[in-house]
Amino acid sequence: MNVESIGMVAAVLLPLWNIPLMVRICRRKSSQDLSLPWVFGVWGCLVAMLPAGLASSDAVFRIFTIANVALFTMVVVLVLRYRSWRG
């Protein structure tokens, strides 16, 4: 397996670590343990990186960017859905 293949596998697997986070939020029906500045900070950085990822000729970077934005956007949606605004 060459370096590019390893990078491709890692680019696909790394964003999948968002899935356990989404499952935990859904099971607990709460996202209170996640800081909104952290969630929106990470998401904002990923969205800012998206144009460069889409324009890149590097397939690993493209796949990583698309997968990460898609899955973390789902995290943001769940955080907002299960957010208790009553304090």
C-alpha positions as CSV (number, residue, x, y, z in Angstrom):
1,M,0.0,0.0,0.0
2,N,1.5,3.3,-1.0
3,V,1.4,6.6,0.9
4,E,-1.4,8.1,-1.2
5,S,-3.6,5.0,-0.6
6,I,-3.0,5.3,3.2
7,G,-3.8,9.0,3.1
8,M,-7.0,8.2,1.2
9,V,-8.1,5.6,3.7
10,A,-7.3,8.1,6.6
11,A,-9.2,10.9,4.8
12,V,-12.3,8.7,4.7
13,L,-12.0,7.3,8.2
14,L,-11.1,10.4,10.2
15,P,-14.5,12.2,9.6
16,L,-16.3,9.0,10.6
17,W,-15.3,9.7,14.2
18,N,-18.2,12.2,14.2
19,I,-20.6,9.3,14.1
20,P,-20.2,8.2,17.7
21,L,-20.6,11.9,18.7
22,M,-23.9,12.1,16.8
23,V,-25.1,8.8,18.3
24,R,-24.3,10.0,21.8
25,I,-26.2,13.2,21.3
26,C,-29.2,11.3,20.0
27,R,-29.2,8.7,22.8
28,R,-28.9,11.4,25.5
29,K,-31.2,13.8,23.7
30,S,-28.8,16.5,24.8
31,S,-25.9,18.5,23.5
32,Q,-25.3,20.5,26.6
33,D,-21.8,19.1,27.0
34,L,-20.7,20.6,23.8
35,S,-19.7,24.3,23.7
36,L,-21.4,26.3,21.0
37,P,-18.3,28.3,20.3
38,W,-16.4,25.1,19.8
39,V,-19.0,23.6,17.5
40,F,-19.4,26.7,15.4
41,G,-15.6,27.3,15.4
42,V,-14.8,23.9,14.0
43,W,-17.7,24.1,11.5
44,G,-16.6,27.6,10.4
45,C,-13.1,26.4,9.8
46,L,-14.3,23.4,7.8
47,V,-16.6,25.6,5.7
48,A,-13.8,28.0,5.1
49,M,-11.6,25.1,3.9
50,L,-14.3,23.8,1.6
51,P,-13.5,25.9,-1.5
52,A,-9.8,25.0,-1.4
53,G,-10.7,21.3,-0.9
54,L,-13.1,21.3,-3.9
55,A,-10.6,23.1,-6.1
56,S,-7.7,20.9,-5.1
57,S,-6.3,18.3,-7.6
58,D,-5.3,16.2,-4.5
59,A,-8.0,13.5,-4.2
60,V,-7.2,12.9,-0.6
61,F,-7.7,16.5,0.4
62,R,-10.9,16.7,-1.7
63,I,-12.4,13.6,-0.1
64,F,-11.4,14.6,3.4
65,T,-12.9,18.0,3.0
66,I,-16.2,16.8,1.6
67,A,-16.6,14.0,4.1
68,N,-15.6,16.2,7.1
69,V,-18.0,19.1,6.1
70,A,-20.9,16.7,5.5
71,L,-20.6,14.8,8.7
72,F,-19.7,17.8,10.9
73,T,-22.7,19.7,9.5
74,M,-24.8,16.8,10.8
75,V,-23.2,17.3,14.2
76,V,-24.1,21.0,14.1
77,V,-27.7,20.2,13.2
78,L,-28.0,17.7,16.0
79,V,-26.4,20.1,18.5
80,L,-28.9,22.7,17.6
81,R,-31.8,20.3,17.6
82,Y,-31.1,18.9,21.1
83,R,-29.9,22.2,22.6
84,S,-31.8,23.1,25.8
85,W,-32.1,26.9,25.7
86,R,-33.6,27.0,29.2
87,G,-30.2,26.8,30.9
